[in-house]
Amino acid sequence: MAHSGSFNFGIALGVASGFTLIVGTFGLFKRWIFRRGPQTGADLRNLVESVNGLTNELRQLRNLGESLDRHLESFLESCERDNSARQAERISSASQEEVHEGEDKREKQAVSITVGVNSDVDDGKESESSEDSEFYEMPSEFPATEDNLNESEVADEETSDEQLLEKFVGEVDELDGDHTHYDENQCRAYTLLTEKRKEVHDHPELLWRQARANVGLSEVKKKQAESDQERKELLYEAVDLSKAAVELDNSLWQAHKWLAITTGSTAEFEGIQKKIQNGYVFKEHIDRALELKGNDPSLWHLLGRWCFEVASLSWWERKGAAALYANPPESTYEQSLEAFIKAEELKPGFWKTNQLMLGKCYVKLGDNSKAKEWLLKARGLAVSTQEDTESHQEVGKLLSTL
């Protein structure tokens, strides 16, 4: 571009010089005419010839000027085309460089991600430089829109809520499982769950745990010889809580388990007809819970308890059940024994009451030696709960009869 600028300036200077020469010559001619004036014919002819010559020169100079104008215009158009071509070439070159840079960057991203995955597999090695960290970021083709951010925030909130709930129920389960301070822990669990349910409504994991806490608190109040009415309210509320949990999540085996337990726990407040009806409910939900969690020893113990109670029905109770139901419940002590043994196999010594029930089954079946063996094992287990206390007392009474 510097060379074309100098050339254009030279052409313009040449044209200006040519017109300056013409104007100067015409001025000298005028001064010569008016100074000398016409003297002779020869002089006039010479003058005419000079004028004609000057006229021809002027005409030639004019043609030259027009020609120079055309050449100059053509040249300028050519220069403009050249400039446009050069600019297009530079743009094209820059675009290609950007494309190559983009391809190089994507290749680096791919390599970096591959290395990152491999490094997780190969002993978790760190990246070699901090610059590599940018390759783990979201590509520009997938910008973080407001919708994406909102969805991410909602997902984070949901994850956080679930984590907090999981932590909470873990703490409650620890309280329920710690029998060293049973009464205090049952009261604490009941209070925590009652307060939590004010924040989180109708969550099945909270509902069945609240039912369990109600049963635990009712045991504490029974030991403290408090009003039966308060215990009754706790237990019937526990039944409703368990039912709600099952309705919300029918696949939750703990909900079925505690619906069976709470239903059975109301037996002391019911008549014979209602007891039989509740017996069907108990069996239905224990069977369902075992379908979902067949390796839980407490479920097998509960099934054994149902079989034992049905096998222990008196003649008139059986007749009453037959009058009320076309298919009254049936079971045997052998079936009860099998269920208690299954529970003990899954978790030996897990419950004083289970070993007590094994001893009672063998008594019913006439095997006092086996009965004494299991009763002695039961007596050796620690006493932690009110139920343990009651079972321990019954163990002593049975042993005294053998």
Disulfide bonds with the S-S distance in Angstrom:
none
